[in-house]
Amino acid sequence: YNYHEVITPGIGSKNLYVTSGHYAHYGKDAFQPIQTPEEDEEYMLKPMNCPHHCEIYAHKPRSYKDLPLRIAEFGTVFRYEKSGELHGLTRVRTFTQDDAHIFMRPDQIESEVMQLIQFIDRVYSVFGLSYRIELSTRPEKKYIGDLAIWEQSEKALADACVHAGKDYKVNPGDGAFYGPKLDFHIKDSLGREWQCGTIQLDFQLPQRFEAEYIGADGEMHRPIMIHRVCFGSIERFIGILTEHFAGKFPTWLSPVQVKILPISDKHIEYGAQVMARLKEAGIRCELDERPEKIGYKIREARNERVPYMLVVGQKEEENGLVSVRSRFAGDEGQKELELFISELSEEISKRQMREETAAED
């Protein structure tokens, strides 16, 4: 998608967030400024990435030919949430955003937004998540920017949804003071909705940071900026996915895809050979070397929601086999190791979602 991936500092001058307006609006929700002992300056743990990306844009002259300029960062930010508001992975004080900011000309709004809608749709479809889109329009009173630009931007957002084949619901007056936005509300397996993705148009930050580009007419113009996230908070999205799948991640997504379970200590060496071959094939696996009974190992692996378990003993070692147990169908019998690897690699590469038909015993 032609993004410039960047890494910005974990701290920034307080003046940076004063300039952006974030300190006035959200200063109480950030960790308070750190006073340097020798210099008369204040720094803050980074509460958001956008001011830093504005600085990157403004560090050299830009032409209309440079636009759109897409800047992306998996940026870790810090917010001071009250202790009573913290909740698992869904409300934390340090989280990482899949943050991006796009600087563009007014005539590029619709095409950029349409590409972003298709991008977000592609990501959510990988996880099998359904969603709905809300178009939040100009607040009645507290807004900045030219009214004509607002109307053009709102129409561009609506047209982009139509041209991308996506329905949307208008949420009148709920846009940010700096611009209209599209919010993506995903639905989990329990029917709960979570607002994760967003596409926000911003007329304020380019003005506050005096961002400019030289137009085709040779004059200086102000770009329009898009704030874009798909997952939002990576940690929060992992929490949502964990609940959505009830911990039973599809094989391609599972942190551990296969557990190798030797029947006794005598078969650990063969188990290690199986693990080495699986890792060579790019499969995430672990070897359970504990001196426990095989029934106990199977029960623990099942409780950990591991998709596949490979039981290895004397017969398997002698014949180059593995006894396959899965979370989906229970006991699947013995298979040649290479056949198992071939079938599993195809399941992973196609991101298949196998249904669970075996009752848990």
Salt bridges, closest charged atoms under 4 A:
ASP29 OD2 - LYS28 NZ 3.58
GLU42 OE1 - LYS14 NZ 3.38
GLU73 OE2 - LYS46 NZ 3.40
GLU73 OE1 - HIS53 NE2 2.81
GLU81 OE1 - ARG91 NH2 3.08
GLU85 OE1 - ARG91 NH2 3.88
ASP98 OD2 - ARG228 NH1 3.82
ASP99 OD1 - HIS101 NE2 3.98
ASP107 OD1 - ARG105 NE 3.02
GLU110 OE2 - HIS163 ND1 2.56
GLU112 OE2 - ARG70 NH2 2.77
ASP121 OD1 - LYS166 NZ 2.80
GLU134 OE2 - ARG132 NH1 2.98
GLU134 OE1 - HIS185 NE2 3.51
ASP159 OD2 - LYS155 NZ 2.61
ASP183 OD2 - LYS181 NZ 3.42
ASP188 OD2 - ARG192 NE 2.89
GLU193 OE2 - ARG132 NE 2.87
ASP202 OD2 - HIS227 NE2 2.72
ASP217 OD1 - HIS221 NE2 2.99
GLU243 OE1 - ARG192 NH2 2.67
GLU286 OE1 - LYS259 NZ 3.75
ASP288 OD2 - ARG290 NH2 2.91
GLU300 OE1 - ARG290 NH2 2.84
GLU304 OE1 - LYS259 NZ 2.93
GLU332 OE1 - LYS335 NZ 3.74
GLU332 OE2 - ARG354 NH1 3.31
GLU338 OE2 - ARG277 NE 2.85
GLU343 OE1 - LYS335 NZ 2.70
GLU346 OE2 - LYS350 NZ 2.87
GLU356 OE1 - LYS248 NZ 3.53
GLU356 OE2 - ARG327 NE 2.96
GLU360 OE2 - LYS248 NZ 3.50
ASP361 OD1 - ARG302 NH1 2.82
